[in-house]
Each structure stands twice: as C-alpha cells, then as structure tokens.
C-alpha cells in the first residue's frame, strides 16, 4: 500500500511540475535556513557543557549599586578565595584563577633561544582541575600544580613549544619576568565552545598575591570557581551568601554597596552583565529571536504549500469523487495526500542539505572563525532533520488533505465543489499572515541597517583615523627607553604624532573610583580615571572648552575633566572647575589640580552613556603608545615602526591594533544580527513572492474563461490586470496594517539597547509598504498580463 501511495503521489506531483517546483524551492529554502539557525543555536547552547559536575559548578561575581547606576564584573577581590573556603560550609572545592599575558622563551639544549612568543597564561590553584575534570594526556591532576614555578600545557601548546607531547614533560619555560617554569603535565585541548581558552596554566603559588588584601580592589582578570557539595543547591547557599556580604562589605563601609553572588556555570556564556575569559557571549534573547525567525521561515514556506494545495483542490475533485465511489475511506485519502506532502518534503530536504553545505563557509566567515559547523557530524542534526520533515509534512499537508478528502462524491464528480466559497477564507488569512511576517522582517532589517550606519558615521568626539595603538612594556628598564623610542619614531616618514597612554579614547578597560572634589567627598558616582600624556589630546583631536591641557611641565599635578563630570557635579560654568582639586580615592594623597575641561567624547560603545572622566599623566601606568600616521604612508611606516620597536624592546613581542578596528569590535554582535536579518529577510521575501506567483498563476488559470468573456465584451488589458491584481494588493495592504505595530514593538526593544540611537520615524514603515506593494504588483502583473493576452478563442473552447 505504501508503495502504491508513493507511486500515485509521484505521478500527481509530476503532472503539476510548475507548482511542485515552487513548493520544493520554497520548502528547501526555508528548511536550509532553519538548519543553519539550528546549527548556530546548537553550538551556542553547547557552551561549557560536558563537565562531570557541571550542575554543581558556580562562579563568584561582583556587583555594585550606585544611585541610578549598576555595575557588574566577573572579577572578585583576591582575599575572597580564602574567605569563601572558611565561610561556606556547602562548598566542596574553591579555586582561584587569574589571567595574565607573558613573554615565553624556549631555549635549545645549548641554551640558545629557540622560541619567543607572547601568550595568554592563567595562574590557577590545583583545585581548579578537580572542579573541571579535564582530560590529561600526561601528568596527574593531584600533582601538576601543587608546587610554585610549575606549569601545565594544552596539547596544541605542547606541540607548538616542544614539538610533541612526550617532549614537553619535564621541560622548562622561561618567562620574561625571570620565572623558570617546569612543565608537569599536558591536558587535552579545550573545545571551541568553552569559556576557558586554556593553553598555559601556571601554579597559583607562583604569584605573590599576599600583599593584596583590599576587598574594594577588583579586577576582571581574577576569577573564582567553586564546586558545591552533593545535594547543595544555589538556594541553599543564599543564606551563607548574605552573611558573607554583610561580613566583608557592609561592616567595612566599602563604596558602591559592593557585594558578591554565585553564578551557575551554564549561565556564564549567556549573561551580558559579566564577561568571561574567552570573550565570547550571546544573550539568550538573541537566540530566541533567531528561533522565532526560523519558525517564521518554515511557517512561510508551509503557508505557500497550503495555499497552492487548497487552490488546486478543485482540480483533484473528480479524482476524490471516483476514489470514494470505488470504496476509498477518508482516512486512506488523507494518507495519500499526506504522502504527496511527505515526498515534496523529502525532496526539499535533500536540496536544503546541499544549500546548507554551500552556506556553511559563509556562516563561518561571518563569525570570524569562532564557529565550526558540521551538518553530518552529530546525531542531534539527524534528529532535527527528521523532526523538520515530519513537522513540515504535517503543517503543510494536513489541512489540504482534510479539505480535499472531505469533498462530497456526487458534487466532486460533477465538478461542483468549491473551497472556502465566499467570506474570509483561510487562504486569504494565510496570505496576510505570510506577508505580515515578511513586512516585519523588512522593517526590522531597515532599522537595524540604519542604526549600524548611524553607529559607523556618528562623531565620537575624537579622531581615531589612521591611529595605531602599539603596546609597550612597563618594566623600569623599558620606561627609560620611552623617550628614545619616541624621538626615533617621529623621524619615520609618515609618522605625525605620538602619545604614551593607557588606552585609546574608546575602551572597555575601565578604572573607576570614588573621589574628593575641592575637599568634599563625593558618594553619588565614581569618576573614570584615564592616564595619558600631554600629547594625547592633540593626537586624538579632543576639543578643549575651558582652561588648558596640562603641559609636560605640570603633568605631575595637572588634570583634565570632561563635560559629563561637570554635569554630574551640577557645575554649569566650566570655568568654575578650573583650579579645583581632584583626589581619586584609589590613590590616597594624590591631589591633582583641574586645569582644563574637554568636550565629551564617547569613551565606551554607543550602547552606553559617556562616563564622567578625569585625565592626567602618569608614566608608570602607560600600556600603549598611540601613533598617528599619514594615510599615504601607512603600510611602510608600520613596518619601520615594528623594526624600531623590536630593536628598542628586544625581550618583548610586538603587538598593535588600529583604533577604528577596535571601535568596530564593540558592535560585532549587532553586525552579525544585521547580516542575518538581511539574509533571512531576503529568504522570506523570496519564499513569499514565489508562492504568490504560484497562487496568481493558479487563479489566472481558473479564471481563463472569465477573462476571455470580459475581453469579448470589450474589457481592456489594463482593466483585466487590475481585476486579477486587486484582491492580492488588498491582502498585502492589510498585512502592512497588521505588521506595523508588531515591527514597532520589536525595533523599539532592540534600539533600547543603545544609549545613542536613531529616532524611530515613519520612513522604515513607509519604505516597507512601498517595497511589499511594488513587489506584489510586479509579481502578480507578470502573470496577469500573460492571462490577459491569452488567445480568446482557445480560452472559450469547450473542454
């Protein structure tokens, strides 16, 4: 029976090749898009999974609450680790881990340097490897990091430094700070979808952290992970957490209502308030949004199928009537028509697999190589594809099967059946739903593209064009070479200006503090401290609005603040701040005199408001040298700067980035969202209008005789096209009315994530209306024109 149903289904599909092709293309495109979305979401949802005790692993994080401001970090105070061991009876293991960047030297047997490389290293306590059950290729967990000056390597790093895993055991790494580290183990590489990009892990005892005892000194590079005892939940630990915060923060009157809390391991990748060592995160709402888009895509394709299947139902009426007269039951007819849908779905799946494989390299490029997709690499992919075929077959086939199988045999044989005759039939509702989805995506895409254009073009209050940020070492010997490096760099053709600084004007590296202004302590907000030399303002073209920029002669006490600082201090006239003293409380006794006020510039991304800032010079804090270069000589100048840098600081590794590239990295997630919306909006437009073309083709065929009679009675071609087009244009117009409020809610929510954004006006809605109506008019007019020009005699012949 199955074989017979399959053969009949194939014959019917082949008989209506045009409509079958439209259905297969629509379903294949929708299914391919769904598979790509599934691959991406599955990858993101698999972050930090697979650990033995993952449901019992937590991370301490730190929160601050100021009037009208909240701040968060994944970092913790260094003394928290020991305190947590003492104050939390529900914890089985507690382990600190700290990230640093080190120059690693590998010498050959003769003591000659063989490798010099700068690497991200982690200092971790031995319990870290008990909490996270990594796979060891050599060495034992309990012994690897028990002693100072020991290190373990990942499999890839062991091969990079020593050639093989076996060669790495017992060998030594020499750090630029003089530490000689013995390799005691090699572990299997961390997966790509991990928040822990571990390659070199050094024993925590190697650090000298005993001097750090302040609970209000927090760095995002210091993290603390814990393993709860069996049967102890997060709720069980809350009472201990309240007592812990009261003991170490409230009783010591630490600023900002500072407190700690425990964050589950599986929340780390999805929580935007806190970062992670991998620097990779995604909000769950973004994945929910992609899931909804995936459902929209497959729903749109299914609506196409339903519309065309129900529209063709009249043509199948005689077949149904004869089958019923011959004894077929309705259940058998339903199975037959579902089989036809299943065959279409299988063909669409095969094509969608090809389309997905072709699209995967583009997806990998879009995510800058962070994601590896494999369509046939995991059983869950096959489960998803099977579920997708069943879902599509049911959604697209069940309603048409029920309609067609329900025809009366007598009326069916006489060709007198009608599907949804009169009134608001389901086909019209589905067309409105389909185009509502399409228009919502068009509007959303237009707004996202416009906002990203605004982000790229908005003046940030400084000029970062052709400015390279070159890292510089901070040891005392290197600091003595700063002036020499500067003098020689300025002699390189194309180099225009140079400034020693902490960061570029726009940087996520924050250093904020409470402060005393003019002898009075401020408790309402913190000021961001930025340490730059006197050339910083000219190099980045930061505008001065009052006073002066500190000069080299008064850098020991001169300070410049921004407009936001004055606004928060309720100072209307910038001149009033000149001469006042500012004392950052992180540097007790460091009084700096305000000598100037600069115009606000965006120190964070445009998602955030401008910080109140204090800028002064401090040579000991410089991490970078900013170099402005003539565009015409950018490449040769950078090559000469690299040579000069390597000659000046031979013990270190040269590293640089351009300011504009770093600025663009703030909006990587939004860039990806914009590309995905453009692609999927295009896909839905393609599906919707191919379906519309198929539907108007069928309607035109059904009304061929009516069109011919109207032509004989004197109707013009334009009148006939208007007659055929009118109902479809009305449906798309109604879809616009439904889509506008839905799109407004979505884009308003998305734009609320930006402190600086475009104003939402009528133009995206009007443009979406114009696009949808124009494409509808073109699509239906092409087919209507052909119907209107058909041979009248052929159309009026008796069939």
N, C-alpha and C positions, 0 to 999 in steps of 0.2 A: 504493500500500500504506500509505504514511504517513497519507494522508487517511482511509483506511478504519479504520486503528487508532485514529486520533483520534476518529472518529465513534463507534466502539464504546466507547471509553473514556468519552466524554461521556455516552452513554446509560447505562452502568453506574453512573457517579457520580450521575447524576440520579435513577436508580432508588433509590439509597440516600442520599437527601438528608440525613438526620439525621447519619449517620456522616461523610459528606463535609464537612458544615458543621463538625463537631467537628475533623476533621483540618485543614481550611483555617484555622480560627481558631487552633488550636494552632501550626501551622507559621508562620502570618503573625505571630503574637505573638513567637515565637522568632526569626524572621528579622528583624523590626523591631528587636528588642533587639540582635541580632548586628550589624546595620548601624550602630546608634548607638554600640556599643562600637568597631566598626571605625573610624568617623569620628573618635572621640576618640583612639584609639591612632595612627591615621594622622597626625593633627595633631601629636601629641606626638613621634612618630618623625621628623617632618619638620623639627624644630628645627635651626637652624644648618646647613642643607644648601643646596647650590646655589652655593657659592663655588668658584671655579676650581681652587684648590689645597687644598680642604678636608682632604684626607688628609695634607697636609704641615704643617698649622697646629696649633700647640701653645700652651698657656698655662703659664707658671711658676706654681706654687702653693707654699705654705709649710706645713710640718708641725712639730709639737713632740711630744716624748715625755717625760713625767714618770713617776715611779713610780706605776703604777695609773691613769694619765691620759694620753690623747692629745688633741691639739687640732689643728685644721686651719683654714686660711683661703685664699681665693683671692688675697689680697694678697701683695705682695712688698716687701722693703726698697727704697727709692729707688735706692741705689747699685748694685743688682743689674743694672739695664739696661745700664749701661756695661760692667760686668764680663762680662756674657753675650756682648757683642759681641767682647770680647777673648779669652775663654776657650773659645768653642765654634766650632771651625772648620767644623762641619757645618751651621751656621745661615746662611741666605741673607739674612734680614731679621730685625731685632729692633725692637720698638716698644713704648713705654710709653704707657699711657692712665690718666688719673686723673679720678675723678668728683667734682664739687662742686655746690653749689647757689648760684646767683647771682640777684640782682635785675637785670633787664634793663630799660633805659629806651630808648624810641624817641621822638625829637623830630621835629617837623614842620619845614618849611622856615624857619619864623620862630624856631626854637629852643625852641618851646613843647612841653612833654611831651605826647605823644600816647598812648603805651602804657607801662604799668609792670606788669611781671609777674615772678614768681619761677619760674625754670626750672632743670631739671637740666642741667648742662653737663658736657662732657668735654674735658679737655685731652689732646691726642694728638700724637704725633710723625708726621711725613709718611709714614714707612714703614708706618704702620698702614693707610693706604689702598692701599698696594701689596700688603699681606698679604691684606686683604679687598677684593676687586675690586668696589667699589660702582659703581652706575650714576650717571654725572654728567649733570645737566641743564644746568649751566653751570660754567665753570672747568675746570682741568686738574689731575689728581692730583698731578703732579710739582711744581706751583707753588702749590697752595692754602694750605698751612700751613708754608711754608718760612721765613716771617718772623714775628717776635713781633707781638702785637696784631692778628692776623688770625683770621678765623673762617669756617666753612662751616656752612650750614643745610640741614636736610631740606626737602623740597618743602612739606610741611604747615606747618613753622615759617616758611618764607619767605613763604607766603601769609598766615599769621597776623600777622606783624610788618610786612610791606610790601605786602600786597595781591596781588602777582603775583611770579612767579619772576624776571621781567625787571627789576622794580623793585628787587629785593634786591641785585643785582650792584653792588658798589662802595659800598653804603650803610654806615652806621656803627651799631654797637650801643654803648650806654653802660652799663657795669656800675656797681653801687652802690659798688664799691671804687675808682672813678675811671678804670678802664681804658676806653679808646675803641678798639673793635674794628672793623676793616674787613672786610666780607663779600667773600670772594674766590671763593666757589663755592656751588653748590646741588646736592645729591645726591638721588636718588630715595628715597622713604620706605623705612625698614627694614620688612620683613614682620612681621606679628604674632608669628609663630613664630621669633623671634630673641632671643638673649641680649644683644643690643646695642640698647637703645632710644635710638638716637642722634637728637637733634634739633638741638642746637647743639654744634659741636666747635670748640674754640679751639686755636691752636698751642701746643704744649708749651713752647716758648721763652718764652711769656708768663709762665709760672710761675717763681718764684725758688726752685728746688729745690737749688741748690748747697750750701746750709747743712746739708742733710740727708745726713749721711754715716754714720749708725749702722746697722749691719746687724741689730741687735735691735729696731729701731723699724719695726713692720709695721702697715700699715693696709689694711683690706679695700677701700678706695677706690682703691688703687694696683694696677693690674694690668699684666702684661707678656706680650705675644704674640710668637710667633716663627714664621718660615717656614723649615722645613728645606730643605736643598738637595735637588735631584732625586736620587733613589736612596738618600737617607739615611733610615733608619727610626729608630723610637724606641729600638730595641735598640742601634743604632749610637751613639746619643747617651748611653747609660748610663755608659760609661767616663768621658766628659768630665764627666758629672753628679757622679760620685763624687769626682773630683778637685776639682771646683768646690766641693762642700760641705766637703770637707776643708780647702781653702784659706781659705774665708771664714767658717767657723763653728768647726770643731774647734780650729784653731790659735789662735783668739781666745777660746776658752772661753766662748762665748755660752750662756746658760742654756737648759735645756729640750731639749737635743740638737736644736736648730733645724736644719732642712735644707730644701732645695728639690727639687722634682721637676717633670717635664713632664707635663702632662695633655692628651690629644688633644682637639681642638675638639669632636668628636662625643660626648665623654663629659661635657661641661660641664652639659648640661641634665638628666642622669640621676644625677649624683653628689651625694648628700646631704651629703657632708662639706664641700663647697665651694659657695659661693653664686655668683651672677652678677649683673650689673648690672640685668637685667630682674626679678630677684626671683622668677622662675618656674622651678620644677624639679619633677621627678617621678621617683621611684625606679623602676627597671626592674621590680622585683618587683611593684609595684602594677599595671603594665601586664600582666605575666604573669598576675597574679591576675584581672584583667578578661578577659583572653583565655580563661582556664580557665572563667570564668563564662559567657562567650559560647558556648564549646563545650558546657558543661553545658545551656545553654538549648536549643541546636539539637538536642542529643542527646536531651533530654527530649521535645521535640516529635516527633522521629523515632521514639522508643520508643512514643509514643501511636499513631503511624501503623502501626507493625509489629504492635502488639498487636491493634488493631482489624482490620487486614488479615488476619492469621493467624486471628483469631477468626471472621471471615466466610468463611474459605476453604471451609468445608464447604458453604456456600450456593452457591459457584461450582463445586462438584464436577461437577454434571451438564453444565454448560457446557464444562468442560475435557474431560470424557469424550467428549462429542459431537464437539468440535473434533478430538480425537485420532483418533477413528474416521473422521472425514472427511478425515484425512491431514495435519493440522497437526503440525509438528515442535515439539519442546520449545523450541527457540530462538525460533520465532515466538511461542509463548505467553509466553515471558519478555519479549520485546519489547513484546507487547501490554500486559502488566501493568505494565511499567516506564513505558509511555506514559501509563497512568492516573495513576501517581505523578507523572509529569512535568507533566501537566495540573493536578493539585492544587497542585504546587509553583509553577507559573506564576501561578495564581490567588492563591495565598498571597503570592507576591512582589508582585503588584500592590497587594494590601491592605496589605502591610507597608510599601511605599513611602509610602502615604497616612499610616499610623500614624507612620512615621519623621518625615515632614514636620511632622506635628502635634506631635511630641515635641521637635523641634529647638529651638523657643523656650524650652522648659523647661530643656533642657540648657545653652543659652547663659546663662540666668539663674542656673543652678546654679554655673557657673564665672565668675560676676560679669563677664561681657562680655569675658573674655580670649580666648574661642574663637569663631571663626565657622565654622559648619558649612554645607556646600552639597552636598546629596545628588547633584545632577547637574552639579556644576562641574568634575569631574576624570575623566579616562578610567579611573583606577585604581578609582573607585567602580563603574563598569560592569563592570570585570573581576571585582571582588569579588562583585557581584550574580550575574553569570553563573556564577562558581565556586560560589557558595552554592546556586543552583538545581540545578546538576549534583550537588553533594555531597549535598544533601537528597534528590534523586530517587534517587540510588544507595543512600544509607544506609537510607532509609525503604522503598524499593521492591524492592531486590534480593532480600532474604531471603523476603518474602512471594511474590515472583514465582517463586523457585526452589521453594518449598513447593507452591504451587498448580499449577505446571506439571508437577510430578513425580507427580501422582495417577495411579493405575492406571486405565485407561479402563473396565475391567469393573466395578471397585468404585465408581468415580465415578458411572457411570450408575445403579447400584443404590443410590446414596446410602449407601454403607457405608464411606466413608473417615473417618479420624479424624486430627486434627492433634495430634501430641505426646501421644498417648493414654497416660496413666499416667506415673508418675515425676515428676521435677523438670523440667517442660518450660520451654522458652525464654521463654514468655510470663510465667511466674512470676518467672523470673530478671530479666527486663526491668522488671517492676513493682517488684521490690526495688531494682534499680539506680536507677530513676527516683525512687523515694521516698527513697532514701539521699541523692541529690543535694539533693532538696527539704529534707530534715531538716538536712543540714549547713548549708545556707544559712539556715534558720530559726534554728538555734543561733548561727551567726556573727552574724546580724543582732541577735539579743537581746543578745549580749555587747557588740557594738560600740555599740549604743544605750545600754546600761547604763554602759559606760566613759565615753562622752561626757557622760552625765548626771552621772557622778562628777566629771569634769573641770570641768563648769559649776558644780557645787554645792560642791566641796571648798573649805574655807577656805584661803586662800593666805597667811595670816599678816598681811595688811594689808587695808584697806578702800578699794577704788577706786571705789565707787559715787558717781555724780554728781561726779566729779573730771575737769576738763578740763585737758589739757596744752597750754598756749599757747606757741608758740615765741617767743623773744625774741632780738634781735640782740646780738652780743657785742663790738661796737666800743667804744672808750673813751667816746665821746660818749653812746652809748645806756646804758652802765653807770651813768653819772651820773644817769640818769633813772629808775633802778630804784625807788628809794625813793618818788619822786613817783608813779609808776605804782601802786605798792603801796598808798599812802595813799588814792588816789582810787578804786582798785578795791574796797577794803574798805568804801567808802561806798555802793557799788551795792547796792540791796536784793536779798537772796538770797545774796550772797557771804559766806561764813562764815569761810574761812581761805585763806591764800595762802602759797606757799613757792617760793623760787627754787631750781632744782635742775638736775642733768644729765639725769636720766631718771626715769620712773616706777619704782616698786619692781621691777616685772617688765619687763625689757627685754633684747633681744638685743644691744644696744650694749655690748660688753664692753671693759673696760680692766683687764687683769690684770698683775701684776708680782711679781718676786721681792722679798723684804723682809728687813729686820733686825728681830728682836724681842728687846727687852731686851738689846741689844748683841751678839746672836748671829745670824749669817746663816742663813736657812732655805733649804734646797735641795730640800725634799721636795714642795712645792707652791707655787702662786702665789696671791696674795690678790687678790680683785676690789676695785678702788678705785672708790668712788662718792662724788661730791662734791655735797653738798646743804646747805641752810642749816638753822638750828636749829628751824624750824617744820615741817620735813619729817615728823618722827616723829609729831607730834600730828595733822597733816593726814591722814596715811595710817593712823593708829591702829596704829602699830608698837609692840609691847609691850616695855617695859624690864624686864629680870630682875635687873640688878645695876648699881650705880653711878648715874649720872645721864646725861641727854642734855646734850651741850655747849650752853652758853648763848651769846648773842651776844657776851658779853664775852670768852669764851675760845675762839672759833671758830678763832683762829689756830693753836691747838695741841691742841685737844680732838678726840678720835676715838672712835667707837663701833664695836665689832665684834659679830659675830653668834655664835650657839651653835656653828655648824659650824666657825668659825675655832678656837674653843677645843677642840672635839673633835679636830681635826686636829693641834693643838698638844699634845694629851694633857693638857689642863688640866681637871680635874674640877670644881673650885670656881670659878665665875665671878668671885668676889671677888679671886681671886689675880691676875687680869689687870688689875684696876684700878690705875692709876698707872704701868704698864709703858709703855715707849716703842716705837712702831712707826715704822719708816723705810722707806717704799716706795723701791725702788732706781731707779725711773724718775724720781724726783725727789730726786737726791742732796742730802743735807744737810737734807731736810725731815723733821724728827722731830716726830711727833705723839704726845701722851700719850693712852692709852686711859682714858676717863673713864666709859664705860658699856658694858654688854652688852645686846643686844636679842634677843628671841626670834626664832628662824629664820622667815623668810618666803621664799616661792618667788620667786627673782629671775630664773629662766628658766622655760620651759614645764615642764609636768609630765612631759615626756619626759626631763628632765634632773634631776640631783641639785642640791641647793642649794649655791651657791658659798660658800667662806669669804670674808667681806666685811670691809672697813674703810671706814667712812663718816665723812667730815669735810667742813668747809666750805671753799670756795674760789671767790670771786666771779668770778674770771676764767674759770671753766670752766662757768658756768651757760648752758644752751641753752634751758631752758624755765622757765615759771612754772606751778606746779600750783595750781589754784583749785578749792576745794570750794564747791559751790553747793547751795542748798536745792532739793529736787526740785520743789516747787510753783512756783518762780520761775525754773526752768532756762532756758527759751527767752528771756524778756525780759532776764534777766541776761546771757546770752551776747551778745545784740545790743548791750547797753550796753558790755560789755567790748570788743567789736570796735570800737565807736566810740572808746572811750578809747584803745585800742591804736593805732589809726590816727592819732589826734591826737598821741600821745606819740612814736611812731616813724614819721613820715610818709614816710621814704625807703625803708621796707621793706614787705613784703607779709604780711598777717595770715594765720596758719595755726594750726589747732588740731585735736586729736582727743581723744576721751574714753578714759579709761584702760581701761574694760571692753571697748570695741570693739577696742582694741589687743591686749588679753589674748586675746580670742576669735580674733584673726587667727592666733595660734600653732597653732590646730587646724583650719585651713581644709582641709587635705588629708584629715584624719580626718572632718571634717564631710561632705565630698563622698563619701568612701568609705561613710560611714553611709547617706547618701541613696541611693547606687547600690545598696547591698546591700538596703535596704528595697524599692526598686523592683523589682529583679531577683528577689528572694525572692518578692515578690508575683506577679511574672510566672510564675515556675516553679510556684508553688502553683496559679495559675490553669490553666496547661497540664496539670499533673499531675492535678488533680481533674476537669477537663473530660474528659480521657482516661479517667479511672477511671469517670466517669459513663457514657461511651460503652461501656466494656467491661462494666460491670454490666448495662447495657441489653441488650447482645447476649446475655450469659449468661442473663439473665432470659427473653429470647425463646426461647432454645434449650431452656430447662427449663420452658417454659409447661405442657406436658402433665404433667410430673413433679409440678409444683406443684399442678395440678388434681387428680391422683390422690391426692396426700397430703391435700388438703382433703376429698375424698370419704371418705377413711379416718379423718378426724377431727382432722387437724393444725390447730392454731390459727394465726392470722395472725402472732403473735409468734414461734412456732416456725418458720414458713416464712421470716420475715425473718432469723432467726438462722441458718437453713440457708444462705441466699443470701449473708449478710454474712460468715460465719465465715472463709472462705478469704481474703477481701480484708483483713480485720483482722489475720489471722495474717501476711500478707505485709508489711503496714506495720509490724507489731511487729518482724519480722526486719530490716526496713530501719532501724529505730531502733537495733537492736543493732550493725549494721554502721556506721551514721553516727556514733555517739557517739565512738569512738576517733579517727576521721578529723577530726571537728569539734574535738575536744580539741587535737589537734596544731596545727590551723590557728589557733585563737583564742589558744593559748598563745604561738605565734610572734608573733602580732600584738600581744598585750599586752606582750611583752618589749620593745617599743619605748618603753614608758612607765616612767619611774623610779617614778612613783606611779600605782597601778592598783588595780582591784577584785580581790578574791580570787576565783579561779575555783572555784565550788562546783557543787552538783548541780542548782540551780534552773533554769538555761537548758536543760539536757538534759531535765529532768522536764517543763518547760513545752512544749518542742518535741514531746515524746512525747504530751502531752495534746492539743496543737493538731492534730497529724497524725492521731491516733486519732479525735478528735472530728469533724474534717472528713471523714475516711473514713467514719465511722459515719453522718453526716448524708447524705453524697453517695450511698452505696450504699443507705441505708434508704429514701430518697425513691423510688428506682426499685424496690426490693424490695417496698415497701408497695403500689405500683401493681400489681406482678405478683401479689402475694398476694391482692389484691382483684379480680382479673380474673374474668369470668364463667366458671364451671366448665364449663358446657355447651359454650360456644364453644371453650374450650381443648381439650375431648376429642373434638371433631368430627374425622372422618377427612378428611385433606387430599386 
